[in-house]
Amino acid sequence: MPPPPPGSAPPPIYPMPGQMPQAYPMGRPGISMMTQFTGAALWSIILGLASILVPFLFNYVFFLLPIIGLLGGVQAIRTGRLIGGIVGIVLNIIGGVITIFALFVH
């Protein structure tokens, strides 16, 4: 068999029978879990925590804070930060329930 022409790709290397092929890396390199908690997701989480903690610490209720945080969580999900967006939405729903409870009970 003649040698391949110069500049051509080498033939693929197949594993021997009974051997496992080399694994491909999972995910993109340089992407970490912390990127899920940046941008709109981070603001949604901060607003959710504020709407939960402020009524208990300072006896004051923010009316629109949970709604703004909820919108930030939706925006975070739409931009690819699913985990941070879900955490922000859950915190803002809890903050909204606390706000509604404080309005009707107090």
Secondary structure, DSSP 8 states (H G I E B T S, - for coil): -----TT---------TT--------S-TT--GGGGGSTHHHHHHHHHHHHHHHHHHHS---SSHHHHHHHHHHHHHHTT-HHHHHHHHHHHHHHHHHHHHHHHH-
